[in-house]
Amino acid sequence: MQKYIAIVAHGLEQLVFDEIKILGGQSINIVFAGVTFEAENSIAYELCLSSKFASRIVQILAVGTVKNDKDLYDLSYSLSWEKIFDSRNSFVIDFKGTNKSINNSYYGALKLKDSIADRFLNIQNEPINVDKENPDFRIHARLIKNEVTIGFDLCGEPLHQRGYRSESGIAPLRETHAAALIEKSKWDVEQFLMDPMCGSGTILIEAALQKKNIPVNFFRKKWGFQFLKNFDSNVFINVKENLKKSFKNNFEEKSIIGFDSSSKVINIAKKNARIAQVSDIIEFKVQNIDDLESIPHFNNGIIISNPPYGERMGSHTDLIKLYTKLGSKLKMFFGGSNAFIYSSNEELLNCLGMRAFKSFKLRNGKLDCILKSYSIKAREYEEYNEGTSDNNANLNIAIDFQNRLKKNIKLISKWAKSENVHAYRIYDADLPDYKVAIDKYNDYFVVQEYAAPKKIDEKKAKRRLTDILRVLMEVTNSDPNKICLKHRERKSGKSQYEKISSNNNFMNISENNLKFMVNLHDYLDTGIFLDHRKTRQLIYKMSANKDVLNLFAYTGSASVYAAAGKAKSVVTVDMSKTYLDWSKSNMKLNGFIGSQYKFENANCMLWLQKNTMKFDFIFIDPPTFSNSKKMENTFEVERDHVDLLLLASNCLKQDGVILFTNNKRNFKLNNELLNSNGLSAKEITNSTIPEDFKRNKKIHNSWLLNFK
C-alpha cells in the first residue's frame, strides 16, 4: 500500500472522496483542495484513468516539518531519489505554498531541485535533467504553514486535459468542472441531456463518456507513473483491459444534444467528440437560442448549460437579453424537466425568471461561480403557452421603476415629438432605489449608473442595475446592442471627459434642424449636453451680428448655434485637440466653413490672458474640476470662477454679455466680488432647464453677466 493525495479544485473534494472509496482506497481523508488515501498501485492507476473530478494524483514520498530552507533541503535529500526515477528522465518541480522562511514558491522549488541534484551527484555522480517546457514527469510539493508534503505526480499533465480538445471556444469550461456539473445534476445516462449553448461541447462530451462508460483519460498516451522505477506495466495493462470490457456501444438514438449559434464552434465540438470517440451518440446543431423549441422524445430530460457571462463574451445588456430568452424558452418548451445553469453572475441567473431549488458553489479559475438547479414546472409551461407571444410581457420585477419609466416615456416622448427633439432624458434617478439616468438618442439608450451609497450592499446594487436594464429593454422593446451602460461617479482628480473605450462609433443626431456628432460608447459624456438644449437656443437668439467667443467649448455645439444664429464671427477655444477637432466636424456638418470661424487649441485661462480681441457675446461652460497635464495648476469652478469671469470681461465689449454656466451642485456665485469689479450678474437657471430635466432643478446653474 502506498500513500497518495488527489489534488482537487476546492469544492470537489467530496466527489473525489466517493470515487476513491468506490475503487477500494483506504484511510481516505478530505483536506483543503485535496483527498489523502492509501491504495495499491492498481487502484492508483485506475484512478488516474477514470477520475472525472481530480486534477492530479500524487504519490506521497515524504511529509515533514519545515521551518526554514535547510529543513526543506534536508528532508528532500533524505529521500532515495535515485531509486525513484532515472536521472536521464526530465522533470519539473511544482511547488505550492509559502511560510515565514520560504516566502516565495519559486525559492522553495529551487531548494528542492538543489537537494535532488546534490543527491544524484553525490550518490551516483549523475546530473539531473530539468525541463520546464516538456518534462517526462513532475515532482509535487505542497507547503502549508510549517508542514510540507513532497510527492511524485503520477499524471504528468493535469487530469482535466483529457486529450480530446482540439480547439475550444471563448473561455472554455474545465473538463473536471463539466463532469462535476453533470454529477450534481444527478443525470441518469438513460435520460436525454441537452445543452442549449454548448460551445465546444465539453459538458456533452463528458456526459457521453459516462454514457459509454469510457474512463475520461483512457486514451491518454503518456503518464508520469511510467517513469517510476517501480512502474508495473503488466498491472497497468490489466487495469486498462478490465476497464475496456465495460465500454458500451450500439445506442439506438442520439440522446445527448447540443446547440450553439456559432457554426465554427459547433465544428470544433464535433471534432472534439470524434477524438473522444463519442460522436456517435451526440447531436450537435447550429441554432440560436431564439429558435430553441421542443425536442422529440426529450420527455423529462436534463438541461445543463454554462451560458456566456461577462468574462466570456457580450455586453451586460446582451447577456441580460440572452438569459431572459433562455428562461422563457425553457419554460415554454421544457416543462417537467430540470435545468442546471452555471454562471459567475447571480444577477444574470435571476433573469431566467425561475426559482432555484438548490445551488452549488464552484470556482471556475479565478471566478466565483454557482450552479443553480431549477425545476421547470408543468404549470409554468402551460402559463407560457396560454400567454402572449411576447414571453416577457408581464415582467414581474422592479414594478415601481417600470411604472415610472412608462409614465415618463408617455409624457416626454409626446413633448419631444412636438418639439422635434431626437435626443432627450427619459429618467433621472426619479426613485431613490433606482439611481440611474437614461437618455434616448434616436433609437439608442444611454444608461448612466450613479455610484450607490456605501451603505447599499454591492450585490443588491448589481441586482437593481440588472433589473433596470431588463425593464428598459422590455418597456422600450429595444435592441440590447443599442443600450450603452456607463458608470458615473464623482471623479477625484480626473476629468469627466476621460476616454473609456476606443470604438469610434459616431452617429448624428438632430436638434432644432441642426446636426451633431455624438459618440455613445467611448466617453463618459456623449458629445452633447442635453440639459443645455434651451441654453443653446438662447445662444442662437443672442448671436446675430455678434462676435462670439465659446470657452471650454467641448465639442462646439454652442459654436454651431452661434453660427446658425448669424454670428459675425465665432472663436472656439478648448484645451483638448480631440474635442476641438470634433467641434470643427460639427461646424462642417452644418455647413459652417470660413475664415470667420476660428478654433484655438489652448488653456482657456492662459488664452484669455494673452488675447487682444474683443467680443460681443462670450459663452463659458467650464468643468467642475480639471487637472489636465496641459495645465500647471488645477481648475476648480467654485474657487476659480471669479478670476475666470474677470479675465473674460477683459475681452468683452462695453455693451457685451457673458453667459456663464456650470453643473456643480450647490454652486454659489460670488456676487459681491464680481460687483466690486464692475460686473452685474442675473441668474437665469430656471429658464434654461428643458422639459426633460425639470425633475432635476440642480442639473446646472446659469447667469447672464454684463458691465454695470
Residue pairs with C-beta under 8 A, 6 or more apart in sequence:
1 26
1 38
1 39
1 40
2 38
2 39
2 40
2 41
2 44
2 59
2 60
3 36
3 37
3 38
3 59
3 60
4 25
4 36
4 37
4 38
4 39
4 44
4 57
4 58
4 59
4 60
4 151
4 154
5 31
5 34
5 35
5 36
5 37
5 57
5 58
5 60
5 142
5 149
5 151
6 16
6 20
6 34
6 35
6 36
6 37
6 47
6 51
6 54
6 55
6 56
6 57
6 58
7 33
7 34
7 54
7 55
7 56
7 57
7 58
7 140
8 16
8 33
8 34
8 35
8 53
8 54
8 55
9 33
9 53
9 55
9 174
9 176
9 177
9 362
9 363
10 32
10 33
10 363
11 180
11 360
11 361
11 362
11 363
12 53
12 54
12 176
12 180
12 362
13 30
13 31
13 33
13 34
13 35
14 30
15 52
15 53
15 180
15 183
16 35
16 51
16 53
16 54
17 28
17 30
17 35
19 47
19 50
19 51
19 52
19 53
19 54
20 28
20 35
20 37
20 39
20 43
20 47
21 28
23 39
23 43
23 46
23 47
23 50
24 39
24 43
25 37
25 38
25 39
25 43
25 47
26 37
26 38
26 39
27 36
27 37
27 38
28 35
28 36
28 37
29 35
29 36
29 37
32 144
34 142
35 54
36 60
39 47
41 230
41 232
41 235
42 235
42 238
42 239
44 57
44 59
44 154
44 225
45 154
45 225
45 235
45 236
45 239
46 215
46 239
46 243
47 54
47 57
48 57
48 154
48 155
48 159
48 217
48 223
48 225
49 215
49 216
49 217
49 218
49 220
49 239
49 240
49 243
50 215
50 216
50 217
50 218
50 243
51 57
51 159
51 216
51 217
52 176
52 179
52 180
52 183
52 206
52 210
52 216
53 176
53 179
53 180
53 183
54 159
54 176
55 158
55 159
55 160
55 176
56 140
56 153
56 154
56 155
56 158
56 159
57 153
57 154
57 155
57 159
58 140
58 149
58 151
58 152
58 153
58 154
59 151
59 152
59 154
59 225
59 228
60 149
60 150
60 151
61 79
61 84
61 150
61 151
61 152
62 75
62 76
62 78
62 79
62 148
62 149
62 150
63 147
63 148
63 149
63 150
64 71
64 75
64 147
64 148
65 71
65 146
65 147
65 148
66 72
66 75
66 99
66 101
66 102
66 143
66 146
66 147
66 148
67 99
67 101
67 146
68 101
68 102
69 101
69 102
69 107
69 108
69 111
72 102
72 108
72 111
72 112
72 115
72 148
73 111
73 112
73 114
73 115
74 115
75 148
75 150
76 111
76 112
76 115
76 116
76 119
76 150
77 115
77 118
77 119
79 119
79 150
81 116
81 119
81 120
82 119
82 120
82 123
82 124
83 229
84 152
84 228
84 229
85 91
85 137
85 152
85 227
85 228
85 229
86 227
86 229
87 120
87 124
87 126
87 127
87 128
87 129
88 129
89 129
89 136
89 137
89 227
90 129
90 130
90 131
90 134
90 135
90 136
91 128
91 129
91 130
91 131
91 135
91 136
91 137
91 138
91 139
92 130
92 131
92 132
92 135
92 138
92 139
93 109
93 112
93 113
93 130
93 138
93 139
93 140
93 141
94 109
94 138
94 139
94 140
94 141
94 153
95 105
95 106
95 108
95 109
95 112
95 141
95 143
96 105
96 141
96 142
96 143
97 105
97 108
97 141
97 142
97 143
97 144
97 148
98 104
98 105
98 108
98 143
99 143
99 145
99 146
102 108
102 111
102 143
105 143
108 141
108 143
109 141
112 139
112 141
112 150
113 128
113 130
116 128
116 139
117 127
117 128
120 126
120 127
120 128
121 127
135 156
136 156
136 224
136 227
137 152
137 153
137 156
137 224
137 225
137 227
138 153
138 155
138 156
138 224
139 150
139 151
139 152
139 153
140 149
140 150
140 151
140 152
140 153
141 148
141 149
141 150
141 151
142 148
142 149
152 224
152 225
152 228
153 224
154 223
154 224
154 225
155 223
155 224
155 225
156 222
156 223
156 224
157 220
157 222
159 176
159 216
159 217
160 174
160 175
160 176
160 177
161 175
162 175
162 216
162 217
162 220
162 276
163 217
163 219
163 220
163 221
163 275
164 205
164 219
164 272
164 273
164 275
164 276
165 172
165 175
165 200
165 202
165 272
165 275
166 268
166 271
166 272
166 275
167 200
167 268
167 271
167 272
168 199
168 200
168 202
168 268
169 199
169 200
169 260
169 262
169 265
169 268
170 199
170 308
170 312
170 313
171 311
171 312
171 313
172 199
172 200
172 202
173 199
173 202
173 203
173 306
173 342
173 364
174 202
174 364
174 365
175 202
175 206
175 216
177 342
177 362
177 364
178 202
178 203
178 206
178 306
179 206
179 210
179 216
180 362
181 203
181 304
181 306
181 340
181 342
181 371
182 203
182 206
182 207
182 210
182 304
184 340
184 360
184 371
184 373
185 302
185 304
185 338
185 340
185 373
187 193
187 207
187 302
187 304
189 207
189 210
189 211
191 255
191 300
191 301
191 302
192 255
192 256
192 257
192 295
192 297
192 298
192 299
192 301
192 302
193 204
193 207
193 255
193 256
193 257
193 301
193 302
193 303
193 304
194 256
194 257
194 258
194 259
194 295
194 298
194 301
194 302
194 303
194 304
195 201
195 203
195 204
195 257
195 258
195 259
195 303
195 304
195 305
195 306
196 259
196 289
196 292
196 303
196 305
196 326
196 329
197 259
197 260
197 261
197 289
197 305
197 306
197 307
197 308
197 326
198 204
198 258
198 259
198 260
198 266
198 269
198 284
198 305
199 260
199 265
199 269
199 306
200 265
200 268
200 269
200 272
201 258
201 268
201 269
201 270
201 272
201 273
201 282
201 284
202 272
203 258
203 304
203 305
203 306
204 256
204 257
204 258
204 269
204 273
204 282
204 284
205 269
205 272
205 273
205 276
205 278
205 282
206 216
207 256
207 304
208 256
208 273
208 276
208 278
208 281
208 282
209 215
209 216
209 276
209 278
211 248
211 251
211 255
211 256
211 278
211 281
212 247
212 248
212 249
212 277
212 278
212 281
213 246
213 247
213 248
214 247
214 276
214 277
214 278
215 243
218 240
218 243
218 244
219 276
219 277
225 231
225 236
226 233
249 280
251 280
251 281
253 297
254 280
254 281
254 282
254 283
255 281
255 297
255 301
256 281
256 282
256 283
257 282
257 283
257 284
257 285
257 295
258 266
258 269
258 282
258 283
258 284
258 285
259 284
259 285
259 286
259 287
259 289
259 292
260 266
260 269
260 284
260 286
260 287
261 286
261 287
261 288
261 289
262 286
263 286
266 284
266 285
266 286
269 284
270 279
270 284
273 279
273 282
273 284
289 322
289 325
289 326
289 329
290 325
292 326
292 329
292 333
293 329
293 333
294 333
294 334
295 301
298 334
298 337
299 336
300 336
300 337
300 338
301 337
302 337
302 338
302 339
302 340
303 330
303 334
303 337
303 338
303 339
303 340
303 341
304 339
304 340
304 341
304 342
305 326
305 339
305 340
305 341
305 342
306 341
306 342
306 343
307 322
307 323
307 326
307 341
307 343
307 348
308 314
308 319
308 322
309 319
309 343
309 344
309 345
309 348
310 316
310 319
310 344
310 345
311 344
311 367
314 322
315 480
315 481
315 483
315 485
316 466
316 469
316 485
317 469
317 473
317 480
317 481
317 483
317 485
318 480
318 481
319 345
319 348
320 348
320 351
320 466
320 469
320 470
320 473
320 480
321 473
321 480
323 348
323 349
323 351
323 352
324 351
324 352
324 353
324 392
324 470
324 473
325 391
326 341
326 352
327 351
327 352
327 353
327 354
328 353
328 384
328 391
328 392
329 391
330 337
330 339
330 352
330 354
330 374
330 376
331 353
331 354
331 376
331 380
331 381
331 383
331 384
331 391
332 381
332 384
332 385
332 391
333 381
334 376
334 381
335 376
335 377
335 378
335 379
335 380
335 381
335 382
336 376
336 377
336 378
336 381
337 376
338 373
338 374
338 375
338 376
339 354
339 373
339 374
339 376
340 371
340 372
340 373
340 374
341 349
341 352
341 371
341 372
341 374
342 362
342 364
342 369
342 370
342 371
342 372
343 349
343 369
343 370
343 372
344 364
344 367
344 368
344 369
344 370
346 370
346 459
346 463
347 462
347 463
347 465
347 466
348 466
349 356
349 370
349 372
350 463
350 466
351 466
351 470
352 374
354 374
354 376
354 380
355 374
356 372
356 373
356 374
357 373
357 374
357 375
358 372
358 373
359 370
359 371
359 372
359 373
360 370
360 371
360 373
361 368
361 369
361 370
361 371
362 369
362 370
362 371
363 369
384 391
387 393
387 394
392 470
392 474
395 402
395 470
395 471
395 474
397 467
397 470
397 471
398 434
398 464
398 467
398 468
398 470
398 471
400 431
400 433
400 434
401 431
401 433
401 434
401 467
401 468
401 471
402 471
402 474
402 475
404 427
404 430
404 431
405 426
405 427
405 438
405 471
405 472
405 475
406 475
408 426
408 427
408 430
409 426
409 475
409 476
412 424
412 425
412 426
412 691
412 692
413 426
415 421
415 691
415 692
416 422
416 424
416 692
419 691
420 510
420 512
420 513
421 511
421 533
422 441
422 442
422 509
422 510
422 511
423 439
423 440
423 441
423 442
423 509
423 511
423 518
423 528
423 530
424 439
424 440
424 530
424 690
424 692
425 437
425 438
425 439
425 440
425 530
425 531
425 692
425 693
426 438
426 439
426 440
426 692
427 436
427 437
427 438
428 437
428 438
428 693
428 695
428 696
429 435
429 436
429 437
429 450
429 696
430 695
433 464
434 464
434 467
434 468
435 449
435 450
435 452
436 447
436 448
436 449
436 450
436 465
436 468
437 447
437 448
437 450
437 488
438 445
438 446
438 447
438 448
438 472
439 445
439 446
439 448
439 526
439 530
441 507
441 509
441 518
441 520
441 526
442 507
442 509
443 478
443 479
443 482
444 482
444 483
444 484
444 507
444 520
445 472
445 476
445 478
445 482
445 483
445 484
446 483
446 484
446 486
446 520
446 526
447 468
447 469
447 472
447 483
447 484
447 485
447 486
448 486
448 487
448 488
448 524
449 465
449 485
449 486
449 487
449 488
450 488
450 489
451 487
451 488
451 489
451 490
452 458
452 461
469 483
469 485
472 478
472 483
473 480
473 483
484 520
484 521
486 500
486 524
488 524
491 498
491 625
493 625
493 627
493 634
494 627
495 623
495 626
495 627
495 628
496 524
496 525
496 623
496 624
497 523
497 524
497 525
497 554
497 576
497 579
497 623
498 523
498 524
499 522
499 523
500 522
500 523
500 524
501 521
501 522
502 522
503 519
503 521
503 522
504 519
504 522
505 519
505 520
505 521
505 522
506 517
506 518
506 519
507 517
507 518
507 519
507 520
508 515
508 516
508 517
508 518
508 589
509 515
509 516
509 518
509 528
510 516
511 528
511 533
511 536
512 536
512 537
512 540
514 560
514 561
514 564
514 590
515 586
515 589
515 590
516 527
516 528
516 555
516 557
516 560
516 586
516 589
517 527
517 555
517 582
517 585
517 586
517 589
518 526
518 527
518 528
519 526
519 527
520 526
525 554
527 554
527 555
527 582
528 555
528 557
529 554
529 557
529 621
530 690
530 692
530 693
531 663
531 689
531 690
531 693
531 699
531 700
532 557
532 558
532 621
532 661
532 688
532 700
533 690
534 687
534 688
534 689
534 690
535 558
535 659
535 661
535 688
535 700
535 702
536 557
536 558
536 561
537 561
538 659
538 688
539 548
539 558
539 561
539 562
539 565
539 617
539 619
539 659
540 561
540 562
540 564
540 565
541 565
542 565
542 617
542 657
542 659
543 561
543 562
543 563
543 565
543 566
543 567
543 570
543 617
544 565
544 566
544 567
545 566
545 567
545 568
546 562
546 567
546 568
546 615
546 616
546 617
547 567
547 568
547 569
547 571
547 613
547 614
547 615
547 616
547 617
547 653
548 559
548 562
548 567
548 568
548 569
548 570
548 571
548 615
548 616
548 617
548 618
548 619
549 570
549 571
549 573
549 613
549 615
549 617
549 618
549 619
549 648
549 651
550 556
550 558
550 559
550 562
550 570
550 571
550 572
550 573
550 619
551 573
551 604
551 608
551 618
551 619
551 620
551 621
551 622
551 648
552 573
552 574
552 604
552 620
552 621
552 622
552 623
553 559
553 572
553 573
553 574
553 579
553 580
553 583
554 574
554 579
554 583
554 621
555 579
555 582
555 583
555 586
556 572
556 574
556 579
556 580
556 582
556 583
556 584
556 586
556 587
557 586
558 619
558 621
559 570
559 572
559 583
559 586
559 587
559 597
560 586
560 587
560 590
560 592
562 570
562 617
562 619
563 570
563 587
563 590
563 592
563 597
564 590
564 592
567 596
567 617
568 596
569 596
569 597
569 598
570 592
570 596
570 597
570 598
571 598
571 599
571 600
571 613
571 615
572 580
572 583
572 587
572 597
572 598
572 599
572 600
573 599
573 600
573 602
573 604
573 607
574 580
574 583
574 600
574 601
574 602
574 604
575 601
575 602
575 603
575 604
575 628
575 630
575 631
576 601
577 601
580 599
580 600
580 601
583 599
584 599
587 593
587 597
600 607
603 630
603 631
604 622
604 644
605 635
605 640
605 643
605 644
605 647
608 644
608 647
608 648
608 650
608 651
609 647
611 651
613 651
614 651
614 652
614 653
614 656
615 651
615 652
615 653
615 656
616 653
616 655
616 656
616 657
617 656
617 657
617 658
617 659
618 648
618 651
618 652
618 656
618 657
618 658
618 659
619 658
619 659
620 644
620 645
620 648
620 658
620 659
620 660
620 661
621 660
621 661
621 662
622 635
622 637
622 641
622 644
622 662
623 635
623 637
624 636
624 637
624 662
624 663
624 664
625 634
625 635
625 636
625 637
626 634
626 635
627 634
627 635
637 662
637 664
637 667
638 664
638 667
638 668
641 660
641 662
641 669
641 670
642 670
642 673
642 674
642 677
645 658
645 660
645 674
645 679
645 705
646 674
646 677
646 679
648 658
649 658
649 677
649 678
649 679
649 705
649 707
652 658
652 706
652 707
654 707
655 706
655 707
656 706
656 707
657 704
657 705
657 706
658 704
658 705
658 706
659 702
659 703
659 704
659 705
660 681
660 702
660 703
660 704
660 705
661 688
661 700
661 701
661 702
661 703
662 700
662 701
663 699
663 700
663 701
664 701
665 698
666 698
667 701
669 681
669 683
669 701
669 703
671 681
674 680
674 681
674 705
675 681
675 708
678 707
678 708
679 705
679 706
679 707
679 708
680 705
680 706
680 707
680 708
681 703
681 704
681 705
682 703
682 704
682 705
683 701
683 702
683 703
684 702
684 703
684 704
685 697
685 700
685 701
685 702
685 703
686 697
688 700
688 702
689 697
689 699
689 700
693 699
